[in-house]
């Protein structure tokens, strides 16, 4: 019986020492702090890019028509003088080509009513006379000479110099073409409103 009690006392002593040694958490033995290790993320964290700052760039207006072009832009911020020049060149080529071919269907949406009527009569007279049409050979010059805005109607005068030919003869065209557009309209196209010979 005494042996059992002695063994039990020894076991109790050993267990108490193990508890003192293992049951306390004093951190790493060298005194460093313990920091939790985070599990790796399943997907890399990406930072949302900051929205880019948009800077409005106004067109540059120059030349004798600068004030009128500025007025048109103030009334219609979609107006771009460089794009207009490109369109004016394309319009000249299309209109002169359609006139040479007698293509009234192509001409009608590009011309104001009175201009179309005059050119329709000129095509008829040319056909009756049998005269060969002059076709566009090249555009030598294209400059915006004047621009104005009156009662929401914008008008821009373009000075063209071009070479035309009928296969045998060549001649030089030197004219002012006036394009017109109602800036309230959803239609972005300009129509030819007037043609005058340049001095």
C-alpha positions as CSV (number, residue, x, y, z in Angstrom):
1,X,0.0,0.0,0.0
2,X,2.8,2.4,0.9
3,X,4.5,1.5,-2.5
4,X,1.4,2.5,-4.3
5,X,1.1,5.8,-2.6
6,X,4.8,6.6,-3.2
7,X,4.4,5.8,-7.0
8,X,1.3,7.9,-7.2
9,X,3.1,10.8,-5.5
10,X,6.0,10.5,-8.0
11,X,3.6,10.4,-10.9
12,X,1.8,13.5,-9.6
13,X,5.1,15.4,-9.3
14,X,6.1,14.5,-12.8
15,X,2.8,15.5,-14.3
16,X,2.9,18.9,-12.4
17,X,6.4,19.6,-13.8
18,X,5.2,18.7,-17.4
19,X,2.3,21.1,-17.0
20,X,4.6,23.9,-15.8
21,X,6.9,23.3,-18.7
22,X,4.4,22.7,-21.5
23,X,1.2,24.4,-20.4
24,X,2.6,27.9,-20.3
25,X,3.1,30.0,-23.6
26,X,5.9,32.4,-23.1
27,X,6.5,32.9,-26.8
28,X,9.6,32.0,-28.8
29,X,12.6,31.2,-26.5
30,X,14.8,34.0,-28.0
31,X,12.2,36.7,-27.0
32,X,11.0,37.5,-30.6
33,X,7.3,38.3,-30.9
34,X,5.1,35.7,-32.6
35,X,3.3,37.1,-35.7
36,X,0.6,35.1,-37.4
37,X,1.4,33.8,-40.9
38,X,-1.4,34.7,-43.4
39,X,-2.5,32.1,-45.8
40,X,-1.6,32.9,-49.4
41,X,-4.5,34.6,-51.4
42,X,-6.0,32.5,-54.1
43,X,-5.8,35.5,-56.5
44,X,-3.4,38.4,-56.5
45,X,-4.8,41.7,-55.2
46,X,-5.0,44.3,-57.9
47,X,-5.5,48.0,-57.2
48,X,-8.2,49.7,-59.1
49,X,-6.6,52.3,-61.5
50,X,-7.5,55.9,-60.8
51,X,-9.7,57.4,-63.5
52,X,-7.7,59.4,-66.1
53,X,-8.2,63.1,-66.0
54,X,-9.8,64.3,-69.3
55,X,-8.5,67.6,-70.6
56,X,-10.7,69.3,-73.2
57,X,-8.6,70.5,-76.1
58,X,-10.2,73.3,-78.0
59,X,-9.6,73.5,-81.8
60,X,-7.2,76.2,-83.0
61,X,-8.8,78.8,-85.1
62,X,-6.6,80.9,-87.5
63,X,-6.8,82.8,-90.7
64,X,-9.3,85.4,-91.9
65,X,-12.3,83.2,-90.8
66,X,-11.1,82.7,-87.2
67,X,-13.8,84.8,-85.5
68,X,-16.6,83.1,-87.5
69,X,-15.2,79.6,-86.9
70,X,-15.0,80.4,-83.1
71,X,-18.6,81.5,-83.1
72,X,-19.7,78.3,-84.8
73,X,-17.7,76.2,-82.3
74,X,-19.2,78.1,-79.4
75,X,-22.7,77.2,-80.7
76,X,-21.7,73.6,-81.6
77,X,-18.8,72.1,-79.7
78,X,-18.7,69.1,-82.1
79,X,-17.4,71.4,-84.9
80,X,-13.8,70.7,-85.8
81,X,-12.2,73.0,-88.4
82,X,-9.7,70.3,-89.5
83,X,-12.4,67.8,-90.0
84,X,-14.4,70.4,-92.0
85,X,-11.4,71.0,-94.3
86,X,-11.1,67.2,-94.9
87,X,-14.9,67.1,-95.6
88,X,-14.7,70.1,-97.9
89,X,-12.1,68.5,-100.0
90,X,-14.1,65.2,-100.2
91,X,-17.3,67.2,-101.0
92,X,-15.6,69.1,-103.8
93,X,-14.4,65.9,-105.4
94,X,-17.8,64.3,-105.1
95,X,-19.8,67.2,-106.4
96,X,-17.5,68.0,-109.4
97,X,-17.4,64.3,-110.2
98,X,-21.2,63.9,-110.0
99,X,-21.6,67.1,-112.1
100,X,-19.2,65.7,-114.8
101,X,-21.1,62.4,-114.9
102,X,-24.5,64.1,-114.9
103,X,-25.4,62.2,-111.7
104,X,-28.4,64.2,-110.4
105,X,-29.2,61.6,-107.8
106,X,-25.7,62.0,-106.2
107,X,-25.8,65.8,-106.5
108,X,-29.3,66.5,-105.0
109,X,-28.5,65.8,-101.3
110,X,-25.2,67.7,-101.5
111,X,-26.7,71.0,-102.9
112,X,-29.1,73.6,-101.7
113,X,-32.3,73.8,-103.8
114,X,-31.4,76.8,-105.9
115,X,-27.9,75.5,-106.6
116,X,-29.3,72.1,-107.6
117,X,-31.7,73.7,-110.0
118,X,-29.0,75.8,-111.7
119,X,-26.7,72.8,-112.0
120,X,-29.5,70.6,-113.3
121,X,-30.2,73.1,-116.0
122,X,-26.4,73.3,-116.8
123,X,-26.3,69.5,-117.2
124,X,-29.3,69.5,-119.5
125,X,-27.8,72.2,-121.7
126,X,-24.5,70.4,-121.8
127,X,-26.2,67.1,-122.8
128,X,-28.1,68.9,-125.6
129,X,-25.0,70.5,-127.0
130,X,-23.0,67.3,-126.8
131,X,-20.2,69.1,-125.1
132,X,-17.7,66.9,-123.3
133,X,-17.7,67.4,-119.5
134,X,-14.6,68.6,-117.6
135,X,-13.5,66.2,-114.9
136,X,-11.4,67.0,-111.9
137,X,-7.7,66.4,-112.3
138,X,-6.5,67.7,-109.0
139,X,-7.2,70.2,-106.2
140,X,-4.4,72.8,-106.1
141,X,-5.7,74.9,-103.2
142,X,-8.3,74.7,-100.5
143,X,-8.6,77.6,-97.9
144,X,-11.4,78.7,-95.6
145,X,-11.9,82.3,-96.5
146,X,-14.9,83.3,-94.3
147,X,-17.3,81.9,-91.7
148,X,-20.3,83.2,-89.9
149,X,-23.2,82.2,-87.7
150,X,-26.6,83.9,-88.1
151,X,-29.8,82.7,-86.6
152,X,-28.4,79.2,-85.9
153,X,-27.3,78.8,-89.6
154,X,-23.6,78.4,-90.1
155,X,-22.0,79.4,-93.4
156,X,-18.4,78.7,-94.4
157,X,-16.8,80.0,-97.6
158,X,-14.0,77.8,-99.1
159,X,-11.7,79.1,-101.8
160,X,-10.8,76.3,-104.3
161,X,-8.3,76.3,-107.1
162,X,-8.4,73.1,-109.2
163,X,-7.4,71.7,-112.6
164,X,-10.1,70.3,-114.8
165,X,-9.8,68.5,-118.1
166,X,-12.0,66.9,-120.8
167,X,-9.3,64.6,-122.3
168,X,-8.1,67.3,-124.8
169,X,-8.2,70.6,-122.9
170,X,-7.4,71.6,-119.4
171,X,-8.7,74.6,-117.5
172,X,-8.3,76.1,-114.1
173,X,-11.2,76.5,-111.7
174,X,-10.9,79.4,-109.2
175,X,-14.1,79.6,-107.1
176,X,-15.6,80.4,-103.8
177,X,-18.0,77.7,-102.5
178,X,-20.3,78.5,-99.6
179,X,-21.4,75.6,-97.4
180,X,-24.3,75.9,-95.1
181,X,-25.6,73.9,-92.1
182,X,-28.3,74.5,-89.4
183,X,-26.5,73.7,-86.2
184,X,-29.7,72.7,-84.5
185,X,-30.1,69.8,-86.9
186,X,-29.1,66.3,-86.1
187,X,-27.8,66.0,-89.6
188,X,-24.0,66.7,-89.4
189,X,-23.7,67.2,-93.2
190,X,-23.2,70.6,-94.9
191,X,-24.8,71.5,-98.2
192,X,-23.4,73.7,-101.0
193,X,-25.3,77.0,-100.8
194,X,-23.6,79.2,-103.3
195,X,-20.8,79.2,-105.9
196,X,-19.0,82.3,-107.1
197,X,-16.0,82.9,-109.4
198,X,-13.0,84.2,-107.6
199,X,-11.5,87.4,-109.0
